[in-house]
Amino acid sequence: MKLAVIGDPLRQSVSDFMHEWIYEQLGLDGEYKKVKVPPDGLERWIGLPSAKKLDGFNVTIPHKSTIIPYLDEINDRTAPIGAVNCIRRHEGKLTGYNTDWYGFVKSLEAADVDLAGKKVVVLGSGGAARAITFGLARIGAGLTTIIARDPERAKMLIKDMKSSAEGMPLAGCAWNASAVEPIEDAFCLVNCTPLGMKPKQRETPLDGDILESIDVVVDTIFNPLNTRLLSEAIFSGCQTVSGLDMYLYQAMASVDIWFGPQDWNQIKLNEMREAVHNKITGFKRKFE
């Protein structure tokens, strides 16, 4: 199968390495590449012969929502999210899925984090924030506050999620001084913005001082693995969850969509963590 990831920037992505590692372990016949598609180039790319030859592709920033009008259909479970990160071509039709929310939920399980009934703050209102909010509803999180620089996008996210929130209360807040109270009152904070992502590793969405009252900080960024936000969260005594496991689990779900359900017992998850971690950092680390 011919597969790819599209987006811009892609400098931080190691999806090609990760997928080819998975295919080798599972004995799957697939090739996977990175394709840079700038924000204003999606319509042109969709019509290219090279794009039409792909059996499927992942979608990352900034196309997770803007790709939807070009799809023939969206998976029923994905539809409420309003963002897709995995697309399958079958019999000439493109179907969109979201595996980010699944990857997020599985990453919490791997870190032994239980957010049932707990107050959560989500930073951002883009495709990642939509997937994470959907995932939080699936695990029964308590009051979830969306903090965004664009209040209108936050309002739209909340409106779109109302029908699938499964009773989880949702609130919106502007990214200003009024955000301090919900952040300080939260059990968990999830960064769904690209602030801190390579090559802008020095950036952070929040001042470290505000993290001291929070128990768990999750960053959906996987490169670098230890973002400035997570470093300051560790210094503040928070439990931290990097974007690595979310990245791995969403990829595994994408493989199931493209190739059919796989026997994941064939892969030792720690070996997969090691391979991807070492590729990202350039340093060897042993996962036990």
Residue, then its C-alpha position, 0 to 999 in steps of 0.5 A: m500500500k502507498l501511504a503518507v502524512i500531509g501537513d506543514p510543517l513536517r520537520q518535527s514528524v517521524s511518522d515515516f520512520m514509525h510506520e515503516w518500523i511497524y510494517e516491518q514488525l507486522g510483515l505488512d507491505g506498505e510504504y509511507k512518506k512525508v508530503k509537505v502541503p502548505p496551508d494554501g495548497l490543499e486543494r491543488w494537492i488533492g487533485l494531483p496524480s500522486a495524491k490519487k495514487l495513495d491508498g491512505f494518508n494521515v493529516t496533521i497541522p493545518h489540514k485536519s478540519t479543512i480536508i473535510p470538504y474534499l472527502d466523500e464521507i466521514n466515519d460516524r464516530t468521527a463526524p462529531i469531532g469535526a477534524v480528521n487525521c486519517i483517510r482511507r481510499h477505498e473503491g475511489k472514495l475517501t473516508g475520514y477518521n479520527t484516531d487522535w482521540y483514541g491515542f489520547v485516551k490510550s496514552l492516559e491509560a498507559a500513564d495510569v491517569d484517571l480523569a473521570g469526574k475531574k476538572v480539565v482545561v484544554l488549551g486550543s480550539g483546533g483539530a487536536a483540541r476537538a479530538i481531545t475533548f471528544g476523548l475526555a467525554r468518552i472517559g467521563a471527565g468532569l467540567t472541561t474548559i476550552i481556553a482559546r485565543d479565538p473565542e469564536r472558535a472555542k464557542m464553535l467547538i463547544k457547540d459542535m461537541k454538545s451532542s457527543a459530550e455524553g453529559m460532560p459539562l463544557a465551558g469556554c474561556a478567552w486566553n487572557a487574565s480570566a483564564v487563570e481561575p479555571i486553570e488553577d482550579a483544574f486537576c489536569l491541563v492538556n496542551c493542544t496548541p503547537l506552542g513548544m513544538k520543534p523548531k520553536q522549542r523555547e515557546t510555551p503556552l503558559d507561565g510555569d508559576i500557574l502550574e503549581s496547583i495542577d496535578v497532571v499536565v499533558d502535552t500533545i506535542f511529541n517532538p520535542l518529547n520534553t517540551r518547555l511546558l512539561s519541563e516547567a510542570i515537572f519543576s512544579g511537581c505535576q505528573t506529566v504525560s508527553g505526546l509520545d504514546m498518543y503518537l504511537y497509539q494513533a498510528m496503530a489505529s491508522v494501521d488497523i484502518w488501512f490494513g485491517p485489524q492487526d495482532w498488536n501482540q506481535i509488537k512489544l510496545n516498549e521496543m516501539r517507544e524506544a525506536v521512536h524515542n531514539k529517532i526523535t532525540g538521537f539518544k538511546r533510552k531503554f524502556e522497561 
